[in-house]
Amino acid sequence: MNPERFSERTQQLIPGLLQTADYARALINSNCPLLDADTVDERVAARLQRQEKLTSKPPTHFSFVIHEAALRSVVGGRELMRGQCAHLLELGQRRHLSVQVLPFSTAPTAALSGPMVLVETGDHERYAFVDGQSTGALYGEGDKLSTLTQRYGMIRMQALSVEESAQFIRGMAEKS
């Protein structure tokens, strides 16, 4: 499936496609149960390889809504978070990629239900993936897909604009 549009809303972590190698390593290295060093290296490499989709041609449109909690959670230390914020700001300057922040003050209840990914293929097929701690579900049609699409729309409307989000992320980097 080669997505033409990709939207992601996440709750307490920076989405994998937007993670720096250091952030990804800190997350994967703190997995419970602990993973051996080779497995950590393999998973970090796989995550970074998936990020090549961000620069593919023709470009895919990406839209991310990141909950404020993901920016306030210190993963791997303050210096690492400053680097992660700088990376988000750099990615957010790409014309085919938008990064929005959903602040605590406007987060609708639907935003607390966990992460979701919406994808539209080049053939205009739509899918939604909902992730949990140990399970995930893929939807390709019907009421559930419709509900998740509407939920994402509501979440995106409550998020800061792209410009306001960049200012917010800059402020978080300065506080780190």
VENSULFEN-V87379 format. One record per backbone hydrogen bond with DSSP energy under -0.5 kcal/mol. NH is the residue of the N-H (numbers start at 1). CO is the residue of the C=O. If there is no record, write none. Layout:
NH/CO
NH/CO
This chain:
3/1
4/120
5/120
6/61
7/118
8/63
9/116
10/65
18/15
19/16
24/20
25/21
26/22
27/23
28/24
29/25
30/26
30/27
31/28
40/36
41/37
42/38
43/39
44/40
45/41
46/42
47/43
48/44
49/45
50/46
51/47
52/49
53/50
54/51
55/52
56/53
61/4
62/96
63/6
64/98
65/8
66/64
66/100
67/10
67/65
68/102
70/11
70/67
71/67
71/68
72/68
73/69
74/72
75/73
76/74
81/77
82/78
83/79
84/80
85/81
86/82
87/83
88/84
89/85
90/86
91/87
92/88
93/90
94/91
97/94
98/62
100/64
102/66
103/101
106/103
107/103
107/104
111/108
112/109
113/110
114/111
116/9
117/129
118/7
119/127
120/5
121/125
122/2
124/121
127/119
128/139
129/117
130/137
131/115
132/135
137/130
139/128
145/141
146/142
147/143
148/144
149/145
150/146
151/147
152/148
153/149
154/150
155/151
156/152
157/153
158/154
159/155
160/101
165/161
166/162
167/163
168/164
169/165
170/166
171/167
172/168
173/169
174/170
175/171
176/172
